[in-house]
């Protein structure tokens, strides 16, 4: 008579331990969108199905349905911040290994006047042959940059401390100018919604960890 | 019976002490390596670059060590195969990267300044040779005190 309660108690104890393990796995496992390095938009923000032009043809965000779309912003004449971002993204993709086919990296030019589509393709291929270099379709350009909060403006290049109107006019007349721009990288989820923002300082390991969590959470 | 002083134990001890002091003084002088008190450059690197791709800019990063007792001002940089090199500084301003050309950069006495991605860098315009990983690019830096330093940038991808 004494054995039954003991067995029940034992089973209850096992169930409790199992439950605790399950709860801890749920809370700390790769599915949990916690301790992310980027800024998560929760819920993801619905954005328009923007169009792009690339050397390999025109496309829309929706053409990448089922993949996380990583949007970097830059221009090919940029010597420092843009290649730094692209090199870090290349390393990020290497770090996520087998998940790489669930991610598409896209460099969007902030300098469409000088960045021809073929130049963009050559530039992105330097970093990774799967990266796509593109310009936002002209009819979508203003809306995309405004919605995603991407600032870009032509700056001057001459090595002087003061910026005169005369100097700016001189720079604008040539092809030798720089572009001030937002260096955040944006991640869209597989439904084309805005899911995350990475700031410039993030390391490849941190972005890769975020991507793995986002992919597992789908 | 006391012999000559130079035969005494006292003289031997004195000689030993003198030798030790002289040895210490000499080794002290030897540690004053001129390189320890100079201006030097190391860790120079640049990214792979395709001169035929129509992309006409790249960057060189390096570290300048000023081990002198005077501030040093970098005023120029030169690469034989390029049109121009400008000293630049990228500045983050509320998430916006503003790249600013700067005519010179001051390295305080006994300090080092690292040129690195997202900060100070040399913008190289119109480089006429391609660079693959492992290639070397010679760069000459000019300082306001009249000194110039030649260094070699190694071509590599960002080491993060």
Interface residues (C-beta under 8 A of the other chain):
Chain A: X76 X77 X78 X79 X80 X81 X83 X84 X87 X88 X90 X91 X116 X118 X119 X122 X123 X126 X151 X155 X157 X158 X159 X160 X161 X176 X178 X180 X181 X182 X183 X184 X199 X200 X201 X203 X204
Chain B: X47 X48 X50 X53 X54 X55 X56 X57 X58 X59 X86 X87 X88 X90 X92 X95 X96 X97 X98 X99 X100 X101 X102 X103 X117 X118 X121 X123 X124 X125 X157 X158 X160
